[in-house]
Amino acid sequence: MPLGKNYYNLLSPETQVWQAKIAREYGVYGFCYYHYWFDGKMLLEKPMENMLHNPDVDMPFCICWANEPWTKAWVGETKVLIPQHYGEKKEWADHFNYLLPFFKDSRYITEDSKPLVVIYRPEVIGCLNEMLDYWQELAKENGFPGLTVAYQNIDFDLQTDKDDSRFDYDIEFQPLYAQHDMTKNTHPHLKAMRRKLAGIVERRFGFDLMRYGAGFFNKGVQVDYDEVWKKVLERKPETEKNIPGAFVTWDNTPRKGEKGQAFVGDTPEKFKKYLSAQIKRAKDVYHKDFIFMYAWNEWAEGGYLEPDERFGYGNLEAIRKALIENDEFPTYPENIAE
């Protein structure tokens, strides 16, 4: 439950200003907004658009295209409401032109003046390379030296023939990477066949087959928080593109009920200890100066940093302490890497 029963409306300017204020106070550098685009149709776009037009939301940001079919996942159902299709140059240009005002905003996170764009699931985009090459052309036509492009889905990493040549970064989306490491020896061949078939179906028809039958692999279970973080801290970057991830906790039983998964044993003290270790590893092992955290306000999956009745501001305070301990508390320069 939110601290003080603070059930807010994300369309409220005051809410967005408050979120940015407390995030900065506790050392969160920036927000990565999920963006939902279905061949020109958008969902949940108003908070991001409102933020763009409100300079009082004083927070660096970037955009992740959550390029999944739209389902009823929020109530634990697999029914596809809007499939995902990618089109050709006209559709790619329409999408880029919608994003362009965000890229031009002074708060937008860049690297070497190139706006950072994250693609959630590149493995299901049949025209991936052609689309990203065209986006790079459009970025240059609009005064940028290009785009910095990252992805964050483990299914792309698990492809034996993946082509990640258009990507600058591979974000380890935790705790999903750690969960994979914990279960990778369970039905490995069946999982690989399922991923391959699902990828073919989604690229052709826009439907996410992986949501069907997921209960066979993901039974309702409680998982030890410390064991998951142990796997996070054991993971080594596979290439120089890897960006380390972190998480506060996980519990998707509000969405999936008995078939959900919940981590048990988390506390702000543990979170601070593990995050501090991951910050050190980001520098010494990954040679990166940033970490992607899951998440700011994903309440339906337990992945939220906002203050609640359970720990108050404890998890935010844990971030501040971990950053200070590693001499990494941000000073909020104009851009993350400039």
C-alpha positions as CSV (number, residue, x, y, z in Angstrom):
1,M,0.0,0.0,0.0
2,P,1.4,3.5,-0.8
3,L,2.6,5.4,2.2
4,G,-0.2,7.5,3.6
5,K,-2.6,5.9,1.1
6,N,-1.1,8.1,-1.6
7,Y,-3.1,6.6,-4.5
8,Y,-2.3,9.0,-7.3
9,N,-3.3,9.9,-10.8
10,L,-0.3,9.9,-13.3
11,L,-2.1,12.5,-15.3
12,S,-1.7,15.0,-12.5
13,P,1.2,17.4,-13.0
14,E,1.7,17.5,-9.2
15,T,2.2,13.8,-9.1
16,Q,4.9,13.8,-11.8
17,V,6.7,16.7,-10.1
18,W,6.6,14.9,-6.8
19,Q,8.0,11.7,-8.3
20,A,10.9,13.5,-9.9
21,K,11.6,15.4,-6.7
22,I,11.9,12.4,-4.4
23,A,13.8,10.4,-7.1
24,R,16.4,13.0,-7.3
25,E,16.6,13.5,-3.5
26,Y,17.5,9.8,-3.1
27,G,19.9,9.6,-6.1
28,V,17.9,8.1,-8.9
29,Y,19.5,9.7,-11.9
30,G,16.7,9.4,-14.5
31,F,13.5,7.6,-15.6
32,C,13.1,5.3,-18.5
33,Y,9.4,5.5,-19.7
34,Y,7.7,2.5,-21.2
35,H,6.2,3.6,-24.6
36,Y,3.4,1.7,-26.2
37,W,3.1,2.1,-30.0
38,F,1.1,-0.2,-32.3
39,D,1.6,1.0,-35.8
40,G,0.4,4.5,-34.9
41,K,-2.0,3.5,-32.1
42,M,-0.8,4.4,-28.7
43,L,-1.7,3.4,-25.1
44,L,-0.9,5.0,-21.8
45,E,0.9,7.8,-23.7
46,K,-0.5,10.8,-21.7
47,P,1.8,10.8,-18.7
48,M,4.9,10.8,-21.0
49,E,3.4,13.5,-23.2
50,N,2.4,15.6,-20.1
51,M,5.9,15.3,-18.8
52,L,7.3,16.6,-22.1
53,H,5.3,19.8,-21.8
54,N,5.9,20.3,-18.1
55,P,9.4,21.7,-17.4
56,D,8.7,21.4,-13.7
57,V,9.2,17.6,-14.0
58,D,12.9,18.1,-13.4
59,M,14.3,14.7,-14.3
60,P,16.4,13.2,-17.1
61,F,14.6,10.6,-19.0
62,C,14.7,8.2,-21.9
63,I,12.2,5.9,-23.7
64,C,11.9,2.2,-23.9
65,W,9.6,0.9,-26.7
66,A,7.6,-1.9,-25.0
67,N,7.0,-3.6,-28.3
68,E,4.8,-6.4,-27.1
69,P,1.3,-7.3,-28.2
70,W,-1.3,-5.7,-25.9
71,T,-2.8,-8.4,-23.7
72,K,-4.8,-8.6,-20.5
73,A,-1.6,-9.5,-18.6
74,W,-2.6,-7.0,-15.8
75,V,-5.3,-9.5,-14.7
76,G,-3.3,-12.6,-15.5
77,E,-4.9,-13.4,-18.8
78,T,-3.2,-14.1,-22.1
79,K,-5.8,-12.8,-24.6
80,V,-4.3,-10.5,-27.2
81,L,-6.2,-7.3,-27.6
82,I,-3.8,-5.5,-30.0
83,P,-1.2,-7.5,-32.0
84,Q,2.1,-5.8,-32.8
85,H,3.0,-5.1,-36.5
86,Y,6.0,-3.1,-37.7
87,G,5.3,-2.1,-41.3
88,E,7.9,-0.4,-43.6
89,K,9.6,2.9,-44.0
90,K,6.4,5.0,-43.8
91,E,5.5,3.4,-40.5
92,W,9.0,3.6,-39.2
93,A,9.1,7.3,-40.0
94,D,5.8,8.0,-38.4
95,H,7.1,6.4,-35.2
96,F,10.4,8.2,-35.3
97,N,8.6,11.6,-35.9
98,Y,6.4,11.0,-32.9
99,L,9.5,10.4,-30.7
100,L,11.5,13.3,-32.2
101,P,10.1,16.0,-29.8
102,F,11.2,13.9,-26.9
103,F,14.7,13.4,-28.3
104,K,15.0,17.2,-28.7
105,D,14.0,17.9,-25.1
106,S,16.9,19.1,-23.0
107,R,16.2,16.5,-20.3
108,Y,16.5,13.6,-22.7
109,I,19.4,11.3,-21.8
110,T,22.1,11.1,-24.5
111,E,25.5,9.6,-25.1
112,D,27.8,11.7,-27.2
113,S,24.8,13.8,-28.1
114,K,22.9,10.7,-29.4
115,P,19.5,10.1,-27.7
116,L,19.3,6.8,-25.9
117,V,16.5,4.5,-27.1
118,V,15.7,1.1,-25.6
119,I,13.9,-1.7,-27.5
120,Y,12.3,-4.1,-25.2
121,R,12.1,-7.2,-27.4
122,P,14.2,-6.9,-30.6
123,E,14.0,-10.6,-31.2
124,V,10.4,-10.4,-32.5
125,I,11.0,-7.5,-35.0
126,G,11.5,-9.1,-38.4
127,C,12.7,-5.8,-39.9
128,L,14.9,-4.9,-37.0
129,N,18.1,-4.0,-38.8
130,E,16.4,-2.1,-41.6
131,M,14.2,-0.2,-39.2
132,L,17.1,0.8,-36.9
133,D,19.2,1.8,-39.9
134,Y,16.4,4.1,-41.1
135,W,16.0,5.6,-37.7
136,Q,19.7,6.4,-37.6
137,E,19.3,8.1,-41.0
138,L,16.3,10.1,-39.7
139,A,18.2,11.1,-36.5
140,K,21.1,12.5,-38.6
141,E,18.6,14.3,-40.9
142,N,17.2,16.0,-37.8
143,G,20.6,17.3,-36.5
144,F,21.7,14.4,-34.2
145,P,24.9,12.4,-34.8
146,G,22.7,9.3,-34.5
147,L,21.0,7.3,-31.8
148,T,22.3,5.2,-29.0
149,V,20.3,2.0,-29.1
150,A,20.0,-0.6,-26.3
151,Y,17.8,-3.7,-25.7
152,Q,16.7,-5.4,-22.5
153,N,15.2,-8.8,-23.2
154,I,17.0,-12.0,-22.4
155,D,15.2,-13.9,-25.2
156,F,17.4,-12.0,-27.7
157,D,20.5,-13.0,-25.8
158,L,19.4,-16.6,-25.9
159,Q,19.2,-16.7,-29.7
160,T,22.1,-18.6,-31.1
161,D,22.1,-16.6,-34.3
162,K,21.3,-13.1,-33.0
163,D,22.6,-10.1,-34.8
164,D,23.1,-7.3,-32.3
165,S,25.3,-5.2,-34.5
166,R,22.8,-2.3,-34.4
167,F,22.9,-2.1,-30.6
168,D,25.3,-0.2,-28.4
169,Y,24.1,-1.8,-25.2
170,D,22.6,-5.0,-23.8
171,I,20.7,-4.2,-20.6
172,E,20.5,-7.0,-18.1
173,F,16.9,-6.7,-17.1
174,Q,16.9,-8.0,-13.5
175,P,15.6,-10.1,-11.9
176,L,14.6,-11.9,-15.1
177,Y,18.3,-12.7,-16.1
178,A,18.9,-14.0,-12.6
179,Q,15.7,-16.1,-12.7
180,H,16.9,-17.6,-16.0
181,D,20.3,-18.5,-14.4
182,M,18.5,-20.2,-11.6
183,T,16.2,-22.3,-13.8
184,K,18.2,-22.7,-17.1
185,N,18.8,-26.4,-16.5
186,T,15.1,-27.2,-16.1
187,H,13.6,-28.3,-19.5
188,P,16.3,-26.5,-21.5
189,H,15.6,-28.1,-24.8
190,L,11.8,-27.7,-24.5
191,K,12.3,-24.0,-23.5
192,A,14.6,-23.4,-26.5
193,M,12.1,-25.0,-28.9
194,R,9.2,-22.9,-27.4
195,R,11.2,-19.7,-27.7
196,K,12.1,-20.4,-31.4
197,L,8.5,-21.3,-32.3
198,A,7.1,-18.3,-30.4
199,G,9.5,-15.9,-32.2
200,I,8.4,-17.2,-35.6
201,V,4.8,-16.7,-34.7
202,E,5.2,-13.3,-33.3
203,R,7.3,-11.9,-36.1
204,R,4.7,-13.2,-38.6
205,F,1.4,-12.6,-36.8
206,G,2.1,-10.1,-34.0
207,F,1.0,-12.5,-31.2
208,D,3.2,-13.4,-28.2
209,L,3.0,-17.2,-28.1
210,M,5.2,-17.3,-25.0
211,R,2.3,-16.2,-22.8
212,Y,0.4,-19.3,-23.6
213,G,1.4,-22.3,-21.5
214,A,3.7,-20.2,-19.3
215,G,2.1,-21.9,-16.2
216,F,3.9,-25.1,-17.1
217,F,7.3,-23.4,-16.5
218,N,6.2,-20.8,-13.9
219,K,4.2,-22.4,-11.1
220,G,3.1,-20.3,-8.2
221,V,6.1,-20.2,-6.0
222,Q,8.0,-18.3,-3.4
223,V,11.6,-17.5,-4.1
224,D,14.4,-16.6,-1.7
225,Y,15.3,-12.9,-2.2
226,D,18.9,-13.6,-1.2
227,E,19.3,-16.4,-3.7
228,V,18.2,-14.3,-6.6
229,W,20.6,-11.5,-5.7
230,K,23.3,-14.1,-5.4
231,K,22.8,-15.0,-9.0
232,V,22.7,-11.3,-10.0
233,L,26.1,-10.7,-8.3
234,E,27.6,-13.9,-9.9
235,R,26.7,-12.9,-13.4
236,K,29.5,-11.8,-15.7
237,P,29.1,-9.5,-18.8
238,E,29.1,-11.6,-22.0
239,T,30.4,-8.7,-24.1
240,E,31.5,-5.1,-23.6
241,K,27.9,-4.1,-24.4
242,N,26.4,-5.4,-21.2
243,I,24.9,-3.0,-18.7
244,P,24.2,-4.4,-15.2
245,G,20.8,-4.4,-13.7
246,A,19.3,-4.3,-10.2
247,F,15.9,-4.8,-8.6
248,V,14.2,-3.9,-5.4
249,T,12.0,-7.0,-5.2
250,W,9.4,-9.0,-7.2
251,D,5.9,-10.1,-6.5
252,N,3.4,-10.6,-9.4
253,T,0.7,-12.3,-7.4
254,P,-1.5,-9.2,-7.6
255,R,-1.7,-10.1,-11.3
256,K,-1.4,-13.8,-11.4
257,G,-2.8,-15.0,-8.1
258,E,-1.9,-18.6,-7.3
259,K,0.2,-18.8,-10.5
260,G,2.3,-15.8,-9.5
261,Q,5.8,-15.7,-8.1
262,A,6.9,-13.7,-5.0
263,F,10.3,-13.1,-3.6
264,V,10.5,-13.5,0.2
265,G,13.0,-12.1,2.7
266,D,13.6,-8.7,1.3
267,T,14.5,-5.7,3.5
268,P,15.9,-2.3,2.8
269,E,19.1,-3.3,4.6
270,K,19.6,-6.3,2.2
271,F,18.7,-4.2,-0.8
272,K,21.3,-1.6,0.2
273,K,24.0,-4.3,0.7
274,Y,23.3,-6.0,-2.7
275,L,22.9,-2.7,-4.6
276,S,26.2,-1.4,-3.2
277,A,27.9,-4.5,-4.4
278,Q,26.4,-4.2,-7.9
279,I,27.4,-0.5,-8.1
280,K,31.0,-1.6,-7.4
281,R,30.7,-4.4,-10.0
282,A,29.3,-1.9,-12.5
283,K,32.6,-0.1,-12.3
284,D,35.1,-2.9,-11.8
285,V,33.5,-5.8,-13.8
286,Y,31.2,-4.2,-16.4
287,H,33.2,-0.9,-16.8
288,K,30.0,1.1,-16.9
289,D,28.8,4.1,-15.1
290,F,25.1,3.3,-14.9
291,I,22.7,0.6,-13.8
292,F,19.1,0.0,-14.9
293,M,16.8,-0.6,-11.9
294,Y,13.6,-2.4,-11.9
295,A,11.4,-0.4,-11.2
296,W,10.1,2.9,-10.0
297,N,6.4,2.3,-9.8
298,E,5.5,-1.2,-11.0
299,W,3.1,-1.9,-8.1
300,A,1.5,-4.9,-9.7
301,E,4.8,-6.8,-9.8
302,G,6.3,-5.6,-6.5
303,G,9.0,-3.7,-8.4
304,Y,8.5,-0.2,-7.0
305,L,10.8,2.2,-5.1
306,E,8.1,4.7,-4.2
307,P,7.4,4.9,-0.4
308,D,4.9,2.4,1.0
309,E,3.4,1.4,4.3
310,R,5.7,-1.6,4.6
311,F,9.1,0.2,4.6
312,G,8.3,3.9,4.2
313,Y,11.2,5.5,2.4
314,G,13.5,2.7,3.3
315,N,14.3,1.4,-0.2
316,L,14.9,4.9,-1.5
317,E,17.2,5.5,1.5
318,A,19.0,2.3,0.6
319,I,19.7,3.7,-2.9
320,R,21.1,6.9,-1.4
321,K,23.3,5.0,1.1
322,A,24.6,2.6,-1.6
323,L,25.5,5.5,-4.0
324,I,27.2,7.5,-1.3
325,E,29.1,4.5,-0.1
326,N,30.6,4.1,-3.6
327,D,31.1,7.8,-4.1
328,E,28.5,7.7,-6.9
329,F,25.7,10.0,-5.8
330,P,24.7,11.8,-9.0
331,T,25.2,15.5,-9.6
332,Y,22.6,15.6,-12.4
333,P,24.6,16.9,-15.4
334,E,22.7,17.8,-18.5
335,N,23.4,14.4,-20.1
336,I,24.4,11.0,-18.6
337,A,27.6,10.6,-20.6
338,E,28.7,14.1,-21.6
